[in-house]
């Protein structure tokens, strides 16, 4: 089966913006995101795969289907440019250009007092 590119990015505002803002705090479960942004769990469970198809979020976790998501550079770029949002290639081109300049670093915890160190 050939891989198809998703259609043009169609954001659902302000909900998608709230989700992306929440994910800037770190990885999170869809159920937690729903509670934190005051949207139904069903609604978030419908939006997250769409946002994943747009490349705004990445599904992570050791188990498939856990609903654990993190923001991508494209998601950060979208959030930064959200005030200029309009459906179409111009906005998406600006997002892609901005995303190329963004690097997301994972949190590393160093605790010299821990027995695990």
C-alpha positions in Angstrom: 0.0 0.0 0.0 1.5 3.3 -1.0 2.1 6.0 1.6 -0.1 9.0 1.1 0.7 12.5 2.2 -1.9 14.0 4.5 -3.9 16.8 3.1 -3.2 20.5 3.9 -2.8 21.3 7.5 -6.1 22.2 9.1 -5.7 23.3 12.6 -8.6 23.3 15.1 -8.1 26.5 17.1 -7.7 27.1 19.9 -7.7 23.4 20.8 -4.6 22.4 18.8 -2.7 25.4 20.1 -3.5 24.4 23.7 -2.4 20.8 23.0 0.9 22.0 21.5 1.5 24.4 24.4 0.9 21.6 26.8 3.4 19.4 25.0 6.1 22.1 25.3 6.2 21.1 28.9 7.2 17.5 28.0 5.8 14.2 26.9 2.3 13.5 28.0 -0.6 11.0 27.6 -3.6 12.0 25.5 -5.9 11.5 28.5 -3.8 13.9 30.6 -3.7 16.5 27.8 -7.5 16.3 27.5 -7.9 17.1 31.2 -5.3 19.8 31.2 -6.8 21.7 28.2 -10.4 21.1 29.2 -11.4 19.1 26.2 -13.1 15.7 26.1 -10.8 12.7 25.9 -12.7 11.6 22.8 -12.0 14.9 21.1 -8.3 14.8 21.9 -8.1 11.1 20.8 -9.5 12.2 17.4 -7.2 15.2 17.1 -3.9 13.6 18.1 -3.7 11.2 15.1 -4.4 14.2 12.8 -1.7 16.3 14.4 0.6 13.3 14.1 -0.2 13.1 10.4 0.7 16.8 10.0 4.0 16.0 11.8 3.2 18.3 14.7 3.5 15.5 17.3 5.2 12.2 17.6 3.7 9.1 19.3 6.3 7.7 21.6 6.5 5.0 24.2 7.6 1.4 24.7 4.1 0.0 24.0 2.1 0.7 20.8 -1.2 2.4 21.5 -0.3 3.9 24.8 -1.3 7.5 23.7 2.0 9.0 24.8 2.9 12.0 22.7 5.7 14.6 22.3 6.0 17.7 20.3 8.2 17.8 17.2 10.2 20.7 15.7 7.3 21.2 13.3 4.9 21.4 16.2 7.1 24.1 17.9 7.3 26.0 14.6 3.5 25.9 14.2 3.0 27.1 17.7 5.5 30.0 17.2 3.8 31.0 13.9 0.2 30.3 15.0 -0.8 34.0 14.9 -0.2 33.9 11.1 -2.1 30.7 10.6 -4.1 30.2 7.4 -4.8 27.0 5.6 -2.6 26.5 2.7 0.9 26.0 1.4 2.3 29.4 2.4 1.8 28.8 6.1 3.1 25.3 5.8 6.2 26.4 3.9 6.9 29.0 6.7 6.5 26.2 9.3 8.8 23.9 7.5 11.5 26.6 7.2 11.2 27.4 10.9 11.1 23.8 11.9 14.5 23.2 10.1 16.0 25.6 12.6 14.6 24.0 15.8 16.3 21.3 17.8 14.5 19.6 20.7 16.7 18.1 23.3 15.6 15.4 25.7 15.9 16.1 29.4 18.8 14.4 31.1 18.8 14.0 34.9 22.1 13.8 36.7 21.9 13.0 40.4 25.3 12.3 42.0 23.6 11.4 45.2 21.5 8.6 43.7 22.4 5.0 44.1 21.7 4.5 40.3 24.5 7.0 39.3 
